[in-house]
Amino acid sequence: MTLIRKIARPLLGAHFIYGGVEALRNPDETAQELSPALDELASLVPQAEQLAAKPKLTAQVLGGVQVAAGAALAIGKFPRLAAFTLAGVHKLNSYAEFRAAPLENPGDEIAQRKTLLKNVSILGGLGLAIVDLAGKPSLSWRAEHLSKQAKKKSTRFGEKTAKWAEDLGDDATKTLKAWEKDAKKNFQKAEKQAKKAVRAAAAEGQKAKGKVS
């Protein structure tokens, strides 16, 4: 699986590196293609009016983002963050390309559909890259797994201890049950604290990724 990642990521990243370089080389052409989509976006989101007002600059910025994020994905540097960034840029570019596609000749509509299907397929590849943990389980899964393992071990220990206490008499059994009750309460409390700590660590990790971007 690691070998597949080493091949797939550069292949996926190369598409965006090339597209970004082309956007930087031909900003006027890219801006013309982006303008209708940017105008629609500005009508829905007022904050996007600045982007629509400067389509050439927007095209250059998006081109630079594609090159940087595409290279990061290709070399495996913050691949999930890079894929997430590329997914956002790709959605805008795909819509702009769909809107700007000519529909004058009979075969233009078929070409437009093929391009749309290609872009959707690439978006699917980015989606897989976003959720790819490189074979490592998530923090929440590991926390749940550790919790289950701890419960199993505590249950086995309880069965052995219970048999030993029964051999010692009723008083020993009563004492053991009292200790087990307290131990369960403490274990449940510790489990809640551990899950809370894991969620907090995961949230901090997401914040750190956001700062890096």
BELVEN-V33327 format. One record per pair of residues at least 12 apart in sequence whose C-alpha atoms are under 7 Angstrom apart, sorted by the first residue. I is the first residue (numbers start at 1). J is the second residue. Records with the same first field share a line. If there is no record, write none. Layout:
I->J / J
This chain:
9->73 / 74
10->73 / 74 / 75
13->70 / 71 / 73 / 74
14->70
16->66 / 67 / 70
17->66 / 67 / 70 / 71
20->63 / 64 / 66 / 67
21->63 / 67
23->59 / 60 / 63
24->60 / 63
27->56 / 59 / 60
28->56
30->59
31->55 / 56 / 59
33->96 / 97 / 100
34->55 / 96
35->52 / 55
37->95 / 96
38->51 / 52
39->52
62->89
66->86
69->82 / 85 / 86
70->82
80->129 / 130 / 131
83->126 / 129 / 130
84->130
87->123 / 126
94->119
98->112 / 116
139->198
143->195
